[in-house]
Amino acid sequence: MYLVTAAEMQQMDGATIHSFGIPGRVLMESAGRGAARFLLESFEGIENGCLAVMAGRGNNGGDGFVVARYAAQRGIDVVVYLLADAERVIGDARANLDLLPPLSVPVVEIPDARSLADYAADMAHHDVWVDAVFGTGLSADVRGHYREAIDLLNSFQHPVLAIDIPSGVNADNGLICGTCVRAAATATFAYPKIGHVVYPGALYTGHLEVVDIGIPPHIAEAVAPRQHLTSAHEVAADLADRAPDAHKGSTGHLLVIAGSTGKTGAAVMACEGAMRTGAGLVTLGAPQSLNASLETMLLEVMTAPLPDTGGALTPNAGDAINQLMPGKQCLAIGPGLGGADETGQLVRRLLRRSEIPMVIDADGLNHLAGRREVFKELQAPAVLTPHPGEMARLAGLSTSQVQADRVKCAREFAAVTGTIVVLKGAATVIAAPDGHVQINPTGNPGMASGGMGDVLTGIIAGLITQGVGPQRAAVMGVYLHGAAADALAVDEGPVGYLASDLLDQIPAQLGLLRKGSQQQSSSHDDS
């Protein structure tokens, strides 16, 4: 599903009005009617309550006027609080404002802080609110009586339906513009916006409903938004059925370079993540001094003892690793490798020489911080899987700068380095070198524990090993990883499950995705 920016949505609206010939007032009517329908479905008992619409003077306010009209026609007691002088409302919004008096819908003008204070007591008595103050074009901080009005609305603690996007959320990055309406639900139009699904905007959006307002598909395709929200159907479509005569030699061989003293678990979970995802064979290259203990933990994985010093790999391991590379379909490097300088020399040498796709995580990434020249020397596709702190080190930013616009940060770093960037965290961002971005909807706060990233590395590498392209493997792997955690949160509880628990869920989630895809194909055949 497309995720759009404010500018992309504006392009679609403009083309629909001017090229396709649907008037703006018709689009506004469709938006308001769809939002009103969603309002009635979402808030039980509203027909017996009192509804209030807080509106601005622009098109978002116009959508709110349409909602108020449909509510009044259903016999609902509704009041519109207009945060401006009525004479300043123009265009399609004005036309819809003028339809309210004949329906006896009160319109209270609140153009300043003084009038807001005068009506504050009356405003507190409404049961449900509609937020129609700002639309998706807001990017500056909310100020003046608009900010006071939003804070007042939040103080009522009554349920709110936001029109298009909660007022105060930046549609392009989910940041809060000073203050923000906390909505129980949001009715957005045509396509979801980035700010609905990334954080912190997602926290304020509530239940999201996408209302079809008649944007023709060919116009959306012409605008071609560069962001998508990953879906189960999309992931399932890319899961190839395994041939009846498949064997371990035909389902790929992964080489994992991981582990150091105190961090053997990371190596184990990366390897098992790949096996659980369906990789036919996995070989772990790890420090020789740790091999005996690793062999007892990894029954299905082959191990290759490599030269080390004090449990950390050294450049001397390079020749042995090069001998392991032939016949492998993917190289996963980094989980638990440790921060020794000599290990960093080895990592950079391996990445420069690898001719097979790579998944680089954890200490593998840390050894690349401040060394962008290495990316220019890569001979094969690389998937980077940083958490925000690792991303900050790679990009030369602070963690807060990374988190301030995760989509922009991942997109820019992918373009500069020619890599696929998986910026982990809530609503993980997967960015390709061509600027395309996928945002992942699966996962939950219970994943905030050690080892989760190591499992993800194994999942993505396991998919690549089986022949999935690196970009698709990143998208699929992140979705599968989060879906497995979501299943655990339901079965075991929201917190306390472990990364190792996730491993047992992967085959079941793969099965559910395939089953869902087969059922959808069957329903299409029947129709």
C-alpha positions in Angstrom: 0.0 0.0 0.0 1.2 3.5 -0.9 2.3 5.7 2.0 2.2 9.3 0.8 3.8 12.6 1.8 1.8 15.8 2.1 3.2 17.0 -1.3 2.4 13.7 -3.0 -1.2 13.9 -1.7 -1.5 17.5 -2.9 -0.3 16.4 -6.4 -2.9 13.7 -6.5 -5.7 16.1 -5.4 -4.6 18.7 -7.9 -4.4 16.2 -10.8 -7.8 14.7 -9.9 -9.4 18.2 -9.9 -7.7 19.8 -12.9 -6.8 16.9 -15.2 -9.4 14.3 -14.4 -12.2 16.8 -13.8 -13.6 15.9 -10.4 -14.3 19.3 -8.6 -12.6 20.0 -5.3 -16.0 20.3 -3.6 -16.9 16.8 -4.7 -13.6 15.5 -3.2 -14.4 17.4 0.0 -17.9 15.9 0.1 -16.6 12.4 -0.4 -14.1 12.9 2.4 -16.5 14.3 4.9 -19.2 11.7 4.1 -16.7 8.9 4.5 -15.4 10.4 7.8 -19.0 10.8 9.1 -19.7 7.1 8.3 -16.5 6.1 10.2 -17.5 8.3 13.1 -20.9 6.6 13.4 -19.3 3.2 13.2 -16.5 4.0 15.7 -18.2 5.7 18.6 -21.1 3.7 20.1 -24.0 5.7 21.3 -23.0 8.9 19.5 -26.5 9.3 18.1 -27.7 9.9 21.6 -24.8 12.2 22.6 -23.5 15.6 21.9 -20.9 16.0 19.1 -18.5 19.0 18.7 -16.3 19.8 15.7 -13.2 21.9 16.3 -12.4 23.4 12.9 -9.8 25.6 11.2 -10.5 27.9 8.3 -8.9 25.7 5.6 -9.9 22.6 3.7 -9.5 20.4 6.8 -12.1 22.6 8.4 -14.2 22.2 5.3 -14.1 18.4 5.7 -15.2 18.9 9.3 -18.2 21.1 8.2 -19.3 18.2 6.0 -19.1 15.8 8.9 -21.1 18.2 11.0 -23.8 18.4 8.3 -24.1 14.6 8.0 -24.3 14.3 11.8 -27.0 16.9 12.0 -29.0 15.1 9.3 -28.9 12.0 11.4 -30.4 13.9 14.3 -27.2 14.2 16.3 -26.8 17.3 18.5 -23.7 19.0 17.0 -21.8 22.3 17.5 -19.0 23.7 15.4 -16.2 25.7 17.1 -14.4 27.6 14.3 -11.0 28.8 15.4 -11.2 31.8 13.1 -13.6 34.6 12.0 -16.1 33.0 9.6 -15.4 35.7 7.0 -11.9 34.3 6.6 -13.2 30.9 5.4 -13.1 30.8 1.6 -13.6 28.4 -1.3 -15.0 24.9 -0.9 -14.7 25.2 2.8 -16.9 28.3 2.8 -19.5 26.7 0.6 -19.8 23.8 3.2 -19.8 26.3 6.1 -22.8 28.1 4.6 -24.8 24.8 4.5 -24.8 24.6 8.4 -27.2 27.4 9.4 -30.1 26.0 7.4 -29.7 22.8 9.4 -29.6 24.8 12.7 -26.0 23.7 13.4 -24.5 26.4 15.7 -21.1 27.8 14.5 -19.2 29.4 17.4 -16.4 31.7 16.2 -13.2 31.6 18.3 -10.6 33.7 16.6 -8.4 34.4 19.6 -7.4 33.3 23.0 -9.9 35.5 24.8 -12.9 34.0 23.0 -11.4 30.5 23.6 -11.4 31.3 27.4 -15.0 32.5 27.2 -16.3 29.3 25.7 -14.0 26.8 27.4 -16.5 25.8 30.1 -19.2 25.1 27.4 -16.8 23.1 25.3 -16.1 20.7 28.2 -19.6 19.2 28.0 -19.5 17.5 24.6 -19.3 13.7 24.5 -17.3 13.2 21.3 -15.1 15.6 19.3 -14.0 15.9 15.7 -10.6 17.4 15.1 -10.6 19.4 11.8 -8.1 22.1 12.7 -5.1 21.4 10.5 -4.6 19.0 7.6 -1.5 17.3 6.3 0.3 20.5 5.2 1.4 21.5 8.7 5.1 21.5 9.3 5.7 24.5 11.7 5.0 24.5 15.4 1.4 25.2 16.4 1.2 28.5 18.1 -1.2 31.0 19.6 -4.8 30.2 20.4 -4.6 27.1 18.1 -2.1 25.6 20.5 -4.3 26.5 23.5 -7.4 25.0 21.8 -5.6 21.7 21.1 -4.3 21.5 24.7 -7.8 22.3 25.9 -9.3 19.6 23.7 -6.8 17.0 25.1 -7.6 18.1 28.6 -11.3 17.0 28.2 -10.2 13.4 27.7 -13.2 12.8 25.5 -12.8 10.5 22.4 -11.7 12.4 19.3 -11.9 11.5 15.6 -9.2 13.3 13.7 -9.9 14.3 10.1 -7.1 13.2 7.8 -4.4 13.5 10.5 -4.3 14.5 14.1 -3.8 18.3 14.2 -0.1 18.8 15.2 1.3 15.7 13.6 3.8 16.3 10.7 2.4 14.1 7.9 5.9 13.4 6.4 7.8 12.2 9.5 5.4 11.8 12.4 7.0 14.5 14.5 4.8 16.5 16.9 4.7 20.2 15.9 4.8 21.6 19.4 1.5 20.1 20.5 -0.9 17.6 19.0 -4.5 16.2 19.2 -4.5 12.8 20.8 -7.1 11.0 18.7 -8.9 7.7 19.4 -9.4 7.3 15.7 -8.4 9.0 12.4 -10.1 9.0 9.1 -7.6 9.8 6.4 -8.3 10.2 2.7 -7.1 8.1 -0.4 -3.9 6.8 1.2 -2.3 6.7 4.7 0.4 9.3 5.3 3.9 8.5 6.6 3.1 10.3 9.9 0.3 7.9 10.7 2.5 4.9 10.9 5.9 6.1 12.2 6.5 7.3 15.7 5.6 9.4 17.6 2.7 10.2 15.2 1.4 6.7 15.3 0.8 7.1 19.1 -1.6 10.0 18.4 -3.4 8.5 15.4 -5.5 5.8 17.1 -7.4 3.4 14.8 -6.7 4.4 11.3 -9.4 4.2 8.6 -8.5 5.0 4.9 -11.5 6.6 3.1 -11.8 6.3 -0.6 -12.5 9.7 -2.1 -12.3 8.8 -5.7 -8.6 9.5 -6.6 -8.2 7.5 -9.9 -5.6 4.8 -9.7 -3.7 6.1 -12.8 -3.2 9.4 -11.0 -1.7 7.8 -8.0 0.5 5.7 -10.2 1.7 8.8 -12.1 2.7 10.5 -8.8 4.4 7.2 -7.8 4.9 7.6 -4.1 8.3 6.3 -3.0 7.0 4.8 0.3 5.0 1.7 0.9 3.5 0.0 4.0 4.4 -3.7 3.9 1.4 -6.1 3.9 1.0 -9.8 4.6 -0.2 -10.3 1.1 2.9 -8.7 -0.3 5.2 -10.8 1.8 3.3 -14.0 1.0 3.4 -13.3 -2.7 7.2 -13.5 -2.6 7.4 -16.8 -0.7 8.2 -19.3 -3.3 6.9 -22.9 -2.9 9.6 -25.4 -2.4 10.0 -28.0 -5.1 8.9 -31.6 -4.2 12.4 -32.9 -4.8 14.2 -30.1 -2.8 17.2 -31.1 -0.7 19.6 -29.3 1.6 22.0 -28.7 -1.2 19.3 -26.9 -3.3 18.0 -24.6 -0.6 21.2 -22.6 -0.1 24.3 -22.4 2.0 24.9 -19.4 4.3 28.2 -18.4 5.9 28.0 -16.6 9.2 31.0 -14.8 10.7 30.1 -14.0 14.3 30.8 -14.4 17.9 33.5 -13.4 20.5 34.1 -14.1 24.1 30.9 -13.3 26.0 28.9 -12.9 22.9 28.5 -16.5 21.6 24.7 -16.3 21.9 24.5 -13.7 19.2 26.2 -16.1 16.8 23.9 -18.9 17.8 20.7 -16.9 17.3 21.8 -15.6 13.9 22.5 -19.1 12.7 19.3 -20.6 14.0 17.3 -17.7 12.6 18.5 -18.6 9.2 17.8 -22.3 9.7 14.3 -21.6 11.0 13.6 -19.5 7.9 14.5 -22.4 5.6 18.2 -22.1 4.7 19.4 -25.6 3.7 22.9 -25.3 5.2 24.6 -22.8 7.6 28.3 -22.7 8.4 29.4 -20.6 11.4 32.9 -19.1 11.3 33.8 -18.2 14.8 36.9 -17.9 17.1 38.7 -21.2 17.5 38.9 -20.8 21.2 35.0 -20.7 21.4 34.3 -23.5 18.9 33.9 -26.3 21.5 31.1 -24.5 23.3 29.4 -23.3 20.1 29.3 -26.9 18.8 27.3 -28.0 21.8 24.7 -25.2 21.2 24.4 -25.6 17.4 23.3 -29.1 16.5 22.2 -28.4 12.9 24.9 -25.8 12.1 28.4 -26.6 10.9 31.2 -24.7 12.6 34.6 -23.6 11.2 37.2 -22.7 13.9 39.0 -19.5 12.9 42.3 -18.0 14.3 41.7 -15.6 17.2 43.4 -13.8 20.0 41.6 -13.9 23.3 38.3 -14.9 21.8 38.3 -12.2 19.1 38.9 -12.8 15.4 42.1 -11.4 13.8 43.1 -10.6 10.3 44.8 -14.0 10.2 41.3 -15.5 9.9 40.9 -13.9 6.4 42.5 -16.7 4.4 40.5 -19.4 6.2 37.3 -17.4 5.6 38.1 -17.0 1.9 38.4 -20.7 1.6 34.9 -21.0 3.1 33.3 -18.6 0.6 32.9 -20.8 -2.5 29.5 -22.4 -2.8 27.9 -20.0 -0.4 24.9 -17.8 -1.4 25.1 -15.2 1.4 27.5 -13.8 4.0 26.1 -12.7 7.4 28.7 -10.8 9.4 28.7 -9.0 12.7 26.6 -10.5 15.5 28.7 -10.6 18.6 32.0 -10.1 16.8 33.3 -7.6 19.4 35.0 -4.3 19.0 38.7 -5.3 18.8 40.6 -3.2 16.2 42.1 -6.3 14.6 38.6 -7.7 14.2 37.6 -4.5 12.4 40.5 -4.9 10.0 39.2 -8.3 9.2 35.6 -7.2 8.7 36.5 -4.4 6.3 38.8 -6.7 4.3 36.0 -9.4 4.0 33.4 -6.9 2.9 35.6 -5.5 0.2 36.3 -8.9 -1.2 32.9 -10.6 -0.9 31.3 -11.4 -4.2 28.1 -12.7 -2.6 25.3 -10.7 -1.0 26.0 -9.6 2.6 23.9 -8.9 5.7 25.9 -6.7 8.1 24.8 -6.2 11.7 25.9 -5.1 15.1 29.7 -5.0 15.5 30.1 -5.5 11.8 28.4 -2.0 11.4 30.4 -0.5 14.3 33.6 -1.4 12.5 32.4 0.7 9.5 31.6 3.9 11.5 33.5 6.8 10.0 34.7 4.7 7.0 32.3 5.4 4.2 35.0 4.6 1.7 34.5 0.9 2.3 30.9 1.1 0.9 32.3 2.5 -2.4 34.5 -0.6 -2.7 31.8 -3.3 -2.2 31.5 -5.7 -5.0 28.1 -7.3 -3.9 24.8 -6.0 -2.5 24.8 -5.3 1.2 21.9 -5.2 3.7 22.7 -3.1 6.8 20.6 -3.6 9.9 21.4 -0.9 12.4 19.5 0.1 15.4 19.3 3.9 15.9 22.6 4.1 17.8 24.5 2.2 15.2 22.8 4.3 12.5 24.0 7.4 14.2 27.6 6.2 14.3 27.4 5.2 10.6 25.9 8.5 9.5 27.9 10.8 11.8 24.7 12.0 13.6 23.3 11.9 17.0 20.7 9.3 17.9 18.1 12.0 18.4 18.9 13.3 14.9 18.3 9.8 13.5 15.0 9.4 15.4 13.8 12.9 14.4 13.3 11.7 10.8 14.0 8.0 10.4 12.7 7.8 6.9 14.9 10.6 5.7 18.0 9.3 7.5 17.6 5.7 6.2 16.8 6.9 2.6 19.8 9.3 2.4 22.3 6.8 3.8 21.1 4.1 1.4 21.4 6.4 -1.5 24.9 7.6 -0.5 26.3 4.2 0.2 24.4 2.1 -2.4 23.2 -0.3 0.3 19.9 -1.5 1.6 19.3 0.1 5.0 17.1 -1.6 7.6 16.7 1.0 10.4 15.4 -1.0 13.2 12.9 0.2 15.9 9.2 0.7 16.1 7.9 0.9 12.5 11.2 -0.4 11.0 12.3 1.5 7.9 13.7 -0.4 4.9 15.4 1.9 2.4 16.8 1.0 -1.0 19.5 2.9 -2.9 17.0 4.2 -5.5 15.1 6.1 -2.7 12.3 3.6 -2.3 11.2 3.0 1.3 9.1 0.4 3.0 7.7 0.8 6.5 7.0 -2.3 8.5 3.7 -2.6 10.5 4.5 -5.7 12.6 6.3 -5.9 15.9 5.6 -4.7 19.5 7.4 -3.3 22.6 8.1 -6.8 23.9 10.9 -6.9 21.3 13.0 -4.5 23.3 15.3 -7.1 24.6 18.7 -8.5 23.7 19.2 -10.8 20.8 16.3 -9.7 18.7 18.5 -8.1 16.1 20.7 -11.3 15.8 17.6 -13.3 14.9 16.6 -10.7 12.3 20.1 -10.9 10.7 19.6 -14.7 10.4 16.1 -14.4 8.9 17.2 -11.9 6.2 20.3 -13.9 5.4 18.3 -17.1 5.3 15.9 -15.7 2.8 18.8 -14.4 0.6 20.4 -17.8 0.8 17.3 -19.4 -0.6 17.4 -17.0 -3.6 15.3 -14.0 -2.5 16.8 -10.7 -3.7 18.4 -8.7 -0.9 15.9 -5.8 -1.0 12.9 -8.2 -0.9 14.6 -10.3 1.7 15.0 -7.3 3.9 11.3 -6.3 3.6 10.1 -9.9 4.1 12.5 -10.6 6.9 11.5 -7.6 8.9 7.8 -8.4 8.5 8.3 -12.0 9.5 10.4 -11.1 12.5 7.7 -8.7 13.8 4.9 -11.1 13.1 6.6 -13.9 15.1 6.9 -11.4 18.0 3.3 -10.4 17.7 2.2 -14.0 17.9 4.3 -14.4 21.1 2.8 -11.3 22.6 -0.6 -12.8 22.1 0.3 -16.3 23.4 2.8 -15.5 26.1 2.1 -11.9 27.2 3.3 -8.5 26.1 6.8 -8.6 27.7 9.2 -11.2 29.0 9.5 -13.4 25.9 13.0 -13.9 24.6 14.7 -13.7 21.3 15.3 -17.4 21.4 11.5 -17.9 21.8 11.1 -16.1 18.5 12.9 -18.8 16.7 10.2 -21.4 17.3 7.6 -19.0 15.9 9.2 -18.5 12.5 8.1 -21.7 10.8 4.5 -21.2 12.0 4.4 -17.6 10.7 5.8 -18.8 7.3 3.0 -21.3 7.2 0.3 -18.8 8.0 1.6 -16.4 5.3 1.6 -19.2 2.7 -1.9 -20.4 3.8 -3.3 -16.9 3.6 -1.8 -16.5 0.1 -3.3 -19.8 -1.0 -6.7 -18.9 0.3 -6.6 -15.5 -1.4 -5.6 -17.2 -4.7 -8.4 -19.7 -4.3 -11.0 -17.0 -3.7 -9.8 -15.2 -6.9 -10.1 -18.5 -8.9 -13.6 -19.0 -7.6 -14.7 -15.5 -8.6 
